């Protein structure tokens, strides 16, 4: 059996797909690196902080402050709210809803500008 060597090491061999060598940070940058997605995540974070600040007050209507971040991150956050629990479930639902929606916003923005989709 004859083997041929190109003189390079085994680590220099090309991969069959270009996606396998991407790091987690590169994938996250691709998903959430778009300006529209980042602005959306910032707005969702600000609304969530505002909801916690408004709920801490003694205002009777403050109990509805949590509805605003949930509506801003719908429909994915509505699925998360179906889980049992209190404050941790609310935070998890809003965070997951914001991340899912930001990924969709970033994808739509790249597609409309004609940028890379991978």
Helices and strands as residue ranges (DSSP letters): G 10-12, H 24-32, H 35-56, G 60-64, H 65-72, H 76-80, H 87-113
